[in-house]
Amino acid sequence: MNRAELISEIAEMTGQPKTQVSATLSALLHTVTGAVQKGEKVTLVGFGTFEQRKRQARTGRNPRTLAPLKIPASKVPAFRAGQELKDIVNGKGRQKPWQAPGANKASKKKAAKKRK
């Protein structure tokens, strides 16, 4: 799934226009990227954690000449999947059906009105 397909899928699920979904997704990615750049962890419970990891300097080899070369230390982004995501991917759990925020409250209100 690419970015355009993701935006279309979310727009269909939420009933929001694709432009709004695209802006929201861009804001999310921008915020996560900025936090990871600063060295902060971004944890989405059940989904996973985005973080920055440090790689030490090391010696590598040029595959053509086999000459050793120095690889400098660097910082890399990393993602660690949460337990819920791992379980769903491994078939041990089920993904809950998607429900719009506040949809549960609306159904409770309708049920309360029907009882009266």
C-alpha positions in Angstrom: 0.0 0.0 0.0 1.4 3.4 -1.0 0.6 6.8 0.4 -2.2 7.5 -2.1 -3.9 4.2 -1.4 -3.6 4.8 2.4 -5.2 8.2 2.0 -8.0 6.8 -0.1 -8.7 4.0 2.4 -8.8 6.3 5.4 -11.0 8.8 3.5 -13.4 6.0 2.7 -13.5 4.8 6.3 -14.0 8.2 7.9 -16.1 9.9 5.2 -13.6 12.8 5.2 -12.4 14.4 2.0 -9.0 13.1 0.7 -7.5 16.6 1.0 -8.2 16.7 4.7 -6.9 13.1 5.2 -3.8 14.0 3.3 -3.2 17.1 5.4 -3.7 15.1 8.6 -1.4 12.3 7.5 1.3 14.9 6.5 1.0 16.6 9.9 1.3 13.2 11.7 4.4 12.2 9.7 5.9 15.7 10.2 5.3 15.5 13.9 6.7 12.0 14.3 9.8 12.9 12.2 10.5 16.0 14.2 10.2 14.2 17.5 12.5 11.3 16.3 15.0 13.9 15.0 15.2 15.4 18.5 15.8 12.0 20.0 12.4 11.6 21.5 10.4 8.3 21.4 6.9 8.4 19.8 4.8 5.5 21.2 1.5 4.6 19.8 0.1 2.0 22.3 -0.7 -1.3 20.6 0.9 -0.2 17.3 4.6 0.5 18.1 7.3 2.9 18.9 9.4 5.2 16.6 12.8 6.1 18.0 16.3 7.2 17.2 19.2 4.7 17.5 22.9 5.4 17.4 25.2 3.4 15.3 28.9 3.3 16.2 31.6 3.9 13.7 32.8 0.7 12.1 35.0 -0.7 9.4 33.3 -1.9 6.2 34.6 -3.3 2.9 34.2 -1.9 -0.6 32.5 -4.8 -2.4 34.4 -4.1 -5.7 37.9 -3.7 -4.4 37.5 -5.4 -1.0 39.5 -2.4 0.4 38.5 -1.5 4.0 36.7 1.7 4.5 35.7 3.6 7.6 31.9 4.0 8.2 31.3 7.0 10.5 29.0 6.9 13.4 25.4 7.8 12.6 21.9 8.1 14.0 19.1 6.1 12.3 15.3 6.0 12.7 13.9 2.7 14.1 10.5 1.2 14.6 9.6 -1.4 17.1 6.2 -3.0 16.7 3.9 -3.2 19.6 2.5 -6.4 21.1 -1.0 -5.9 19.6 0.4 -5.4 16.1 2.7 -8.4 16.5 -0.2 -10.6 17.6 -2.4 -9.6 14.7 0.3 -10.2 12.1 1.1 -13.6 13.6 -2.6 -14.6 13.6 -2.8 -14.7 17.4 -5.1 -11.7 17.7 -7.8 -10.0 15.7 -8.0 -6.5 14.5 -10.9 -4.7 16.2 -13.5 -3.3 13.7 -12.9 0.4 13.1 -15.4 2.7 14.7 -15.4 6.5 14.3 -14.6 8.4 17.5 -17.8 9.3 19.3 -19.8 6.6 17.3 -20.2 4.6 20.5 -21.6 7.6 22.4 -24.1 8.2 19.6 -25.4 4.6 19.7 -25.7 4.8 23.5 -27.8 8.0 23.1 -30.1 6.4 20.5 -30.5 3.3 22.8 -31.4 5.6 25.7 -34.0 7.4 23.6 -35.6 4.2 22.5 -36.0 3.0 26.1 -37.9 6.1 27.0 
